[in-house]
Amino acid sequence: MAGRTIDLARSLAQVSNGGIPLRAEERLAEEAGPHSKLFTSDLSVNEFVLARDAGCHPIAQLMGSSIYHIGQIPDYKGKTAELTIISDAHRASRRRALARLWREAVLVGADAVIGVKLRDRMITMGARGKGGDDGGEVIEFTVVGTAIRAPFLTHPKGEPIVTDLTGQDLWALVQDGWEPCGFFFDFCKFHGWHVTSGPSGGGEVTSANAVVETARKLVMDRVVAQAKAASAEFVVGSDLTIDVGEVPCGYGGCKLDDLDVNVSWFGTGIRRIPGWKQPLAEVPPLMLSMMSVKKRRDTDLDEEDDDAADVERAAEEAEENALALDEYNEPDDGADA
């Protein structure tokens, strides 16, 4: 099958529409087919063992990638706002890469993808001046993960769940009755105009703080909205990065500089496994320790006493008490006479 001729035009059309190449579909069909004898993954040994212990069966290693040209953006001198064209481009590249990985997961019949590793990089740097020539960058986003079969996960048939959980993470969640329900992400490019000039006497630069906080909140609100749409109860394993850099204002002779903020957030939503019940814990056998009946309550229990000797002494005392009691209860023969 590897040497079979493919329809190159149809393959390119699939990629242009956000799909994967035809050759990749053939490879996945072979790797996950009934005659497959070997699978590849990016799981560590611990991840592999614990994932299987959680009831998961690894199938194949998957990948999605997107190289994206951001394009030119309008002039934004004098503005404090999100640069939506750049933000949208980053989100689109991530969405396409993840969609391709998801498509590969569908083709191998996976229930979920775990151990996802993310990478983004700038391929071509755009002109960094102001006046409408910002942007123009070419960026790449790549995602790699391992497809698994996990029948206990609740999801629509043919719609695998992508997560950035490791094998250890999944095992720990399942033991406590939780399951992944979605992978959420967002990106924001925010520009602050004339915000880096602090008080003349020194102190906190509140205008710059406000720009960073605004960008972070925009991303957080979008991720929370995604989590609610997926009926997630919590978002775990969050990977939040905030890059802040000072950039020239752009006006001739202007000494004030601006601030660019990049905020990126990835995380996995989790929810309770429907119908899950806490398993009964095994109760260890009850162990009774021996201590002398003569010990007072204020005795230090950490003292290294010979318990066997204490028991023997207690038995001797009990025997002496019994003999004394018998002698006391014997009839007085002289008195009877």
PADO-725312 format. One record per atom (N, C-alpha, C, O): y, z, x negated; residue in three letters. Coordinates in steps of 0.2 Angstrom, whole numbers, plus 5000, padded with zeros to 4 digits. Atoms other than C-alpha are relative to their C-alpha. Layout:
BEGIN
YZXala;...
end
This chain:
BEGIN
499450004996met;500050005000met;500650004996met;501149974998met;499449995005ala;501250044985ala;500249934998ala;500849924997ala;499850075002gly;501249854981gly;500249965005gly;500449905004gly;499950054994arg;501549784998arg;500749995000arg;501250034999arg;499350034999thr;503149685001thr;500350035006thr;500050045011thr;499649974994ile;504449775012ile;500649955002ile;500849914998ile;499450034998asp;505849705022asp;500650034997asp;500850085000asp;499449965004leu;507349745010leu;500650005005leu;500950065005leu;499450004996ala;508649695023ala;499950065005ala;500450095007ala;500149954995arg;507849815036arg;500050074997arg;500350125000arg;500049935004ser;507649955023ser;500750024999ser;500950075000ser;499349985001leu;509549945019leu;500350015006leu;500850065006leu;499649994993ala;510049935037ala;499850085002ala;500250115005ala;500249934998gln;509050105040gln;500450054996gln;500650104998gln;499649955004val;509950185025val;500750005002val;501050055003val;499350004998ser;511650125031ser;500150045007ser;500650065008ser;500049964994asn;511250205048asn;499850074999asn;499750115004asn;500249935001gly;510850365040gly;499350024999gly;499150084999gly;500749995000gly;508950345039gly;499850004992gly;500250014988gly;500350005006ile;507750335024ile;499749934998ile;499649905003ile;500350065001pro;507050185015pro;499349995002pro;499050045003pro;500650024998leu;505550095021leu;499450034995leu;498950054997leu;500549985005arg;504650135005arg;499950075000arg;499350104999arg;500149934999ala;504950315007ala;499650025006ala;499250075005ala;500549994994glu;504150315024glu;499349994998glu;498950035000glu;500750015002glu;502650235017glu;499750064995glu;499150084996glu;500249955004arg;502550365003arg;499850065004arg;499350105002arg;500149944996leu;502650505015leu;499450005005leu;499050055005leu;500650014996ala;501350435026ala;499350014996ala;498950034999ala;500649995004glu;500150425012glu;499950084998glu;499350104998glu;500049935002glu;500550605006glu;499850055005glu;499450105004glu;500249954994ala;500350685023ala;499449975004ala;499350005009ala;500550034996gly;498950575029gly;499450035000gly;499350084996gly;500749975000pro;497150615033pro;499650004993pro;499250044992pro;500450015006his;496550565016his;500450034994his;500250024988his;499649975005ser;497850665006ser;499650054997ser;499350095000ser;500349955004lys;497150764992lys;500550054996lys;500250104993lys;499549965004leu;498750834984leu;500650005003leu;500849955006leu;499350004997phe;500450884989phe;500450034994phe;500250064990phe;499549985005thr;502050914979thr;500450055003thr;500650045009thr;499549954997ser;503251054982ser;500550034994ser;500350024988ser;499549975005asp;504751144973asp;499950085001asp;500350114999asp;500149934999leu;503951314978leu;499850034993leu;499450004989leu;500349965006ser;503651444964ser;499350035002ser;499150025008ser;500749984998val;501951524963val;500150065005val;499750065010val;499949944996asn;502551684972asn;500249975007asn;499949995012asn;499850034993glu;503351574986glu;499449975003glu;499349975009glu;500650034997phe;501751474988phe;499550055003phe;499350045009phe;500549954997val;500651624990val;500350045006val;499950055011val;499849964995leu;501751725001leu;500149955006leu;500149985012leu;499950044994ala;502151575012ala;499349995004ala;499349995010ala;500750014997arg;500251545015arg;499850075003arg;499550075008arg;500249934997asp;500051735018asp;500450015007asp;500250045011asp;499750004994ala;501351715032ala;499849955005ala;500049955011ala;500350044995gly;500351585040gly;500249935000gly;500249895004gly;499750075001cys;501151425033cys;499649964995cys;499349994990cys;500450055004his;500351275025his;500549954997his;500749915001his;499650055003pro;501351175013pro;499749935000pro;499149925000pro;500250074999ile;501350985016ile;500249954994ile;499849924991ile;499850045005ala;502450895004ala;500750024998ala;501150055002ala;499449995002gln;504050894994gln;500549955003gln;500349895004gln;499650054997leu;505550815003leu;500750004997leu;500950054993leu;499450015003met;507250754998met;500549965005met;500349915008met;499550044996gly;508850695006gly;500749994995gly;500850044992gly;499450015004ser;510450624997ser;500549955003ser;500349915007ser;499550044997ser;512050545001ser;500650004994ser;500850054992ser;499450025005ile;513450464989ile;500549985005ile;500449935008ile;499550014995tyr;515050464999tyr;500749994997tyr;500950034992tyr;499350025003his;516750384995his;500550045005his;500550025011his;499549964996ile;518150505002ile;500549955003ile;500749965009ile;499550044997gly;519450375003gly;500750034999gly;500850094997gly;499349985000gln;521350385002gln;500350045006gln;500050035011gln;499749964994ile;522350515012ile;500750005000ile;501049984995ile;499350005000pro;524050525018pro;500450054996pro;500150104994pro;499649965004asp;525450605009asp;500150075004asp;500250075010asp;500049944996tyr;525450795013tyr;500550054996tyr;500450114996tyr;499549965004lys;526950855002lys;500450045006lys;500650015011lys;499649954995gly;527851005011gly;499650025006gly;499850055010gly;500449984994lys;526351045022lys;499550064997lys;499250054992lys;500649955001thr;525151195023thr;499549995006thr;499750015011thr;500550024995ala;523651135032ala;499349984997ala;499349974991ala;500650035002glu;521851085031glu;500049924999glu;500349895003glu;500150075001leu;521550915023leu;499449975003leu;498949975000leu;500650024995thr;520450855037thr;499649944997thr;499049944998thr;500350065002ile;520050685029ile;499550024994ile;498950004994ile;500549985006ile;519250775013ile;499550045003ile;498950045001ile;500549954997ser;518450915024ser;499549965003ser;498949975003ser;500550044996asp;517650785035asp;499549964996asp;498949954997asp;500450045004ala;517050675021ala;499450054997ala;498850034996ala;500549955002his;516150835013his;499550015005his;498950025004his;500549994995arg;515350875029arg;499649945002arg;499049955003arg;500450064999ala;514850695032ala;499449994995ala;498949974997ala;500550015006ser;513950685015ser;499450055001ser;498850045000ser;500549944999arg;513050855019arg;499549985006arg;498949995005arg;500450024994arg;512550795036arg;499549954999arg;499049955001arg;500450055002arg;511850635030arg;499450024996arg;498850004997arg;500549975005ala;510850715016ala;499550045004ala;498950035003ala;500449964997leu;510150845027leu;499649965006leu;499049985007leu;500350044995ala;509750715041ala;499449964997ala;498949955000ala;500550045003arg;508750615029arg;499450054998arg;498850034998arg;500549965001leu;507750765023leu;499650025006leu;499050035007leu;500349984994trp;507450815041trp;499649945003trp;499049955005trp;500450064998arg;506850635045arg;499350004996arg;498849984999arg;500749995003glu;505550655031glu;499650055002glu;499050045003glu;500449954997ala;505050815038ala;499649985007ala;499150005008ala;500350024994val;504750735055val;499449954998val;498949955002val;500650055001leu;503650595047leu;499450034997leu;498950014998leu;500649965002val;502550725039val;499750055005val;499250085003val;500249954994gly;502350825055gly;500150074998gly;499750115000gly;499949935002ala;503150975048ala;500350045006ala;500650025010ala;499749964995asp;503651125058asp;500750034997asp;501150055001asp;499449975003ala;504951185045ala;500049974993ala;499649954990ala;499950015007val;505651155028val;500350064997val;500850094999val;499849935004ile;505851305016ile;500149984993ile;500049934990ile;499850015007gly;506451324998gly;500549954999gly;500549924994gly;499550065001val;507851205001val;500550024994val;500850084994val;499549995006lys;508951184985lys;500649955001lys;500449895003lys;499450044999leu;510751114987leu;500349984994leu;500450024989leu;499650025006arg;511751014974arg;500549955002arg;500449905006arg;499550054999asp;513450934975asp;500449994994asp;500450034990asp;499650025006arg;514450844962arg;500549955001arg;500449915006arg;499550065000met;515950734959met;499849954995met;499749964989met;500250065004ile;515450564953ile;500649974997ile;500649954991ile;499450035002thr;517150484952thr;500650045002thr;500750065008thr;499449964998met;518750584951met;500649965002met;500749914999met;499450044998gly;520250514961gly;500650024996gly;500650074992gly;499349985003ala;522050514955ala;500250065003ala;500350075010ala;499849934997arg;522650694957arg;500750015001arg;500950065002arg;499349994999gly;524550664959gly;500150005008gly;499649995012gly;499850004993lys;525450674976lys;500349935002lys;500349894998lys;499750064997gly;526250544987gly;499549955003gly;499649895003gly;500550054996gly;524650474996gly;499549984996gly;499049944998gly;500550025004asp;523550444981asp;499550054999asp;499050044995asp;500549955001asp;522550604982asp;499449975004asp;499549935008asp;500650034997gly;520750574988gly;499749954995gly;499949954989gly;500350055004gly;519850424982gly;499450024996gly;499149984992gly;500649975004glu;518450534975glu;499349975003glu;499349965009glu;500750014998val;516550484976val;499650064998val;499650084993val;500449945000ile;515450634979ile;499349995002ile;499149945005ile;500850014998glu;513550654980glu;499850075002glu;500050124999glu;500349944997phe;512650784990phe;499249995000phe;499049945003phe;500750005000thr;510750814987thr;499750065002thr;499950125001thr;500449954997val;509550924996val;499249994999val;499049945000val;500750015001val;507750954991val;499650065003val;499950125002val;500349944997gly;506451065000gly;499249985001gly;499049934999gly;500850014998thr;504551085005thr;499950015007thr;500150065010thr;500250004993ala;503851045022ala;499450045000ala;499050044996ala;500649964999ile;502651165029ile;499849995008ile;500249975012ile;500249994993arg;501651185045arg;499950075001arg;499650114997arg;499949934998ala;501951345054ala;499950005007ala;500450015011ala;500150004993pro;501151345071pro;500450065004pro;500550055010pro;499749944996phe;501951515076phe;500749995001phe;501050035005phe;499350014999leu;503751445075leu;500149975007leu;499749925009leu;499850034993thr;504551405092thr;500549954999thr;501149974997thr;499550065000his;505351235092his;499849945003his;499249945004his;500250064997pro;505351075101pro;499549964996pro;499649954990pro;500550045004lys;503850965096lys;500449944997lys;500849905000lys;499650065003gly;504450835083gly;500750024997gly;501049974995gly;499449985003glu;505950935078glu;500050064996glu;500150124997glu;500149955005pro;505651035062pro;500750044999pro;501250015000pro;499549965002ile;506751175057ile;500250004993ile;499750024989ile;499850005007val;507751155041val;500350074998val;500750105002val;499749935002thr;508051325031thr;500150004993thr;499849964989thr;499949995008asp;508651375014asp;499650074998asp;499750104993asp;500449945002leu;507351525015leu;499549984995leu;499249934995leu;500550005005thr;506251555000thr;499350025004thr;499350045010thr;500749974997gly;504351585003gly;500050075001gly;499750095006gly;500049934999gln;504651765000gln;500450025006gln;500350075010gln;499649994994asp;506051765013asp;499749995007asp;499750035011asp;500350014994leu;505051685026leu;499450055002leu;499350075007leu;500649954999trp;503551805023trp;500350075003trp;500050105007trp;499749944998ala;504751955025ala;500250005007ala;500150055010ala;499750004993leu;505551895041leu;499450005005leu;499450035010leu;500550004995val;503851855049val;499750075001val;499550095006val;500349944999gln;503152025045gln;500450055004gln;500150095007gln;499649954995asp;504552105055asp;500249965006asp;500649995010asp;500050044994gly;504451975069gly;500649965001gly;500949955006gly;499550054999trp;505851855065trp;499849934998trp;499349924994trp;500250075002glu;505851665063glu;500749964999glu;501249985003glu;499450045001pro;507151535057pro;500149965006pro;499649935009pro;499850044994cys;508051435071cys;500549944998cys;500749915002cys;499550055002gly;509251325061gly;500350014994gly;500450064991gly;499649995007phe;510251285045phe;500749985002phe;500849925005phe;499450014998phe;512051295047phe;500549994993phe;500350024988phe;499650015006phe;513451235035phe;500749975002phe;500849955008phe;499450024999asp;515251195034asp;500449994994asp;500350034989asp;499650005006phe;516651145022phe;500749995002phe;500949965007phe;499350014998cys;518551155022cys;500449994993cys;500350034988cys;499550015005lys;519851085010lys;500750025003lys;500949995007lys;499449974997phe;521451185013phe;500649994995phe;500450014989phe;499550005005his;523151155005his;500650045002his;500850055008his;499449954999gly;524551285003gly;500649974997gly;500649974990gly;499450025003trp;526351225000trp;500450064998trp;500650105002trp;499549955002his;527451334989his;499750075001his;500150115004his;500249934998val;526351484990val;499850044994val;499650104995val;500349965006thr;525951534972thr;500650044997thr;500550074992thr;499449975003ser;527751604968ser;500050075003ser;500250085009ser;500049934997gly;527551794970gly;500750034999gly;501250004997gly;499449965000pro;528851934971pro;500350004993pro;499950004988pro;499750005006ser;530151934957ser;499850064996ser;499850064990ser;500149945004gly;529752114953gly;499350014999gly;499150074997gly;500749995001gly;527852084953gly;499750035007gly;500150065011gly;500349984994gly;526652124967gly;499549955003gly;499449895000gly;500550044997glu;525352044978glu;500349945003glu;500849945006glu;499750064998val;525651864982val;499649985007val;499149955008val;500350004993thr;525351875001thr;499949935003thr;499549925007thr;500050074997ser;525751695005ser;499349964997ser;499049925001ser;500750035003ala;524251634993ala;499450035004ala;498950005005ala;500549974996asn;523151765001asn;499949975007asn;499349965009asn;500050024993ala;523551705018ala;499649935000ala;499349915005ala;500350075000val;523051525013val;499250004999val;498849975003val;500750005001val;521351575006val;499650035006val;499150015008val;500349974995glu;520951685021glu;500049955006glu;499549955010glu;500050054994thr;521451545034thr;499449954999thr;499149945003thr;500550055001ala;520251425025ala;499350035001ala;498950005004ala;500649974999arg;518851555025arg;499850015007arg;499350005009arg;500149994993lys;519051595043lys;499949935004lys;499549935009lys;500250064997leu;519051415048leu;499349984999leu;498949965004leu;500750015001val;517351395040val;499650045004val;499150025007val;500449954996met;516651555047met;500049995007met;499449995010met;500050024992asp;517151505065asp;499649945001asp;499249955006asp;500550054999arg;516251345063arg;499350014999arg;498949995003arg;500649985001val;514751415056val;499750055006val;499150045008val;500249964994val;514651545070val;499949965006val;499549985010val;500150044994ala;514851415083ala;499449965000ala;499049955005ala;500750035001gln;513351325076gln;499550055001gln;499050035005gln;500549954999ala;512351485076ala;499950015007ala;499450025010ala;500149994993lys;512751515094lys;499749945004lys;499349965008lys;500350054997ala;512251345099ala;499349994999ala;498949975003ala;500750005001ala;510551365091ala;499750075002ala;499150085001ala;500349944998ser;510351535099ser;499850054995ser;499350094996ser;500149965005ala;510351625083ala;500250075001ala;500850085004ala;499849935000glu;510451815082glu;500450024994glu;500850064994glu;499749995006phe;510951825064phe;500049944996phe;499649894997phe;500050055006val;511351715049val;499950034994val;500350084992val;500249965007val;510551765033val;500049954995val;500049894995val;500050055006gly;510451695016gly;500649964998gly;500649914996gly;499450045001ser;512251645016ser;500249994993ser;500250034989ser;499850025007asp;512851545001asp;500749985001asp;500949935003asp;499350014999leu;514751565002leu;500449994993leu;500350034989leu;499650015006thr;515851484988thr;500749995002thr;500849955007thr;499350014999ile;517751484987ile;500349984994ile;500350034989ile;499650025006asp;518651384974asp;500749995001asp;500949965006asp;499350004999val;520451414972val;500449974994val;500249994988val;499650035005gly;521651304961gly;500749995001gly;500949965007gly;499350024999glu;523451284958glu;500149934998glu;499849904993glu;499950075001val;524051104959val;500849995000val;501250035003val;499350015000pro;525751024956pro;500349995007pro;500049965011pro;499650014993cys;527051014971cys;500149935001cys;499949915006cys;499950074999gly;527450834968gly;500749985000gly;500949924999gly;499350015000tyr;529350844970tyr;500350004993tyr;500150044989tyr;499750005007gly;530350794955gly;500450064999gly;500950085003gly;499649945002gly;531050944946gly;499850065004gly;500150125003gly;500249944996cys;530151064958cys;499650054996cys;499150024993cys;500449965004lys;529551214949lys;499450045003lys;499050075000lys;500549964996leu;528551294963leu;499349955000leu;499349895001leu;500650045000asp;526651244963asp;499650025006asp;499850075010asp;500450004994asp;525451224977asp;499350034999asp;499150044993asp;500749975000leu;523651294981leu;499649965003leu;499749945009leu;500650034996asp;522051204985asp;499550045000asp;499350074995asp;500649964999val;520651294992val;499449965003val;499549935008val;500650034998asn;518851234994asn;499550065002asn;499450104998asn;500449954997val;517751345005val;499349965002val;499449915007val;500750034998ser;515851295007ser;499550065002ser;499550114999ser;500449954997trp;514651395017trp;499349975003trp;499349925007trp;500650024997phe;512751375020phe;499650065002phe;499750124999phe;500449944998gly;511551495029gly;499549985005gly;499549925008gly;500550014995thr;510051505040thr;500050055006thr;500150115005thr;500049964994gly;510051565058gly;499350035001gly;498849995000gly;500649974998ile;508651685063ile;500050035007ile;500550055009ile;500049974993arg;508051755080arg;499350035000arg;498850024996arg;500749974999arg;506551865086arg;499549955002arg;499749915007arg;500550054998ile;504951775088ile;499850025007ile;499650085008ile;500149984993pro;504651775107pro;499350035001pro;498850004998pro;500649974998gly;503351895113gly;499750044994gly;499150074994gly;500349965006trp;503151975095trp;500050085002trp;500550105005trp;500149935000lys;502552155095lys;499950034994lys;499550004989lys;500149965007gln;502652285081gln;499350025000gln;499050055004gln;500749985001pro;500852305074pro;500050074999pro;500450104996pro;500149935002leu;500152475074leu;499850014993leu;499449984990leu;500149995007ala;500252545057ala;499450054999ala;499250095003ala;500649965002glu;498652615049glu;500250074998glu;500650084993glu;499849935001val;498752805049val;499550034995val;498950034996val;500549975005pro;498052885033pro;499750065002pro;500050105006pro;500449944998pro;496753025035pro;500450064998pro;500850064993pro;499649945002leu;497553195036leu;499750044995leu;499150064995leu;500249965006met;497453295020met;500250075001met;500950085001met;499849935000leu;497453485021leu;500050034993leu;499550034990leu;500049965007ser;497953585005ser;499850075001ser;499950105007ser;500249934999met;497253755002met;500550054996met;500750034991met;499549955003met;498353904999met;499750075002met;499450085007met;500249934999ser;498054094998ser;500350035006ser;500950015008ser;499849974994val;498154185014val;500550064999val;500950095003val;499549945002lys;499154325004lys;500749974998lys;501150014997lys;499450025003lys;500554204999lys;500650015006lys;500550005012lys;499449994995arg;502254245007arg;500349935001arg;500249884998arg;499650064998arg;503354115015arg;500549984995arg;500649924994arg;499550025005asp;504554115001asp;499749994993asp;500049984988asp;500450025006thr;503154074988thr;500249934998thr;500249885002thr;499850075003asp;503653924977asp;499349965000asp;498949974997asp;500650044999leu;502353794982leu;499949954994leu;499449924993leu;500150045006asp;502653704966asp;499650044994asp;499550014989asp;500349965005glu;501853844956glu;499349974999glu;498949965004glu;500650025001glu;500253794948glu;499450055000glu;499250084995glu;500549954999asp;499053924955asp;499349975000asp;499249915002asp;500750024999asp;497153924955asp;499850015007asp;499650075009asp;500149994993asp;496853894973asp;499350025001asp;499150065006asp;500749974999ala;494953924971ala;500050074999ala;499650115002ala;500049935002ala;495254094963ala;500350045006ala;500150095008ala;499749974995asp;496454134977asp;499550015006asp;499550065009asp;500549994995val;495154094990val;499550054999val;499350095004val;500549955002glu;493854194981glu;500250075001glu;499950125004glu;499849935000arg;494954344980arg;500150025008arg;500050085010arg;499949994993ala;495454324999ala;499350025003ala;499350065008ala;500749994997ala;493554325003ala;499850074998ala;499550115002ala;500249935002glu;493254484993glu;500450055003glu;500150105005glu;499649954996glu;494654575001glu;499850005007glu;499750065010glu;500350004993ala;493954525018ala;499450045001ala;499350075005ala;500749975000glu;492254585013glu;500150085000glu;499850125003glu;499949935001glu;492954755007glu;500350035007glu;500150085009glu;499749974994asn;493954775023asn;499550015006asn;499550055010asn;500650004995ala;492354735034ala;499650064998ala;499450105003ala;500449955002leu;491354865024leu;500450075002leu;500150125004leu;499649944998ala;492754995026ala;500050025007ala;500050075010ala;500049994992leu;492854965045leu;499350025002leu;499350065007leu;500749984998asp;490954985046asp;499950074999asp;499650115003asp;500049935002glu;491055155037glu;500450045005glu;500250105007glu;499549974996tyr;492455205048tyr;499650015007tyr;499750065011tyr;500350004993asn;491455165064asn;499350035000asn;499050045006asn;500649964999glu;489855255059glu;500050075003glu;500550105002glu;499949944996pro;489455405070pro;499950064995pro;499650054990pro;500049945004asp;489655585062asp;499450045002asp;499550075007asp;500749974998asp;487855655062asp;500150085000asp;499950115005asp;499949935000gly;488555835058gly;500350025006gly;500150075009gly;499749984994ala;489655835073ala;499650005006ala;499650045010ala;500550014995asp;488255775084asp;499550065000asp;499450095006asp;500549955000ala;487155915078ala;500450075003ala;500150125003ala;
end
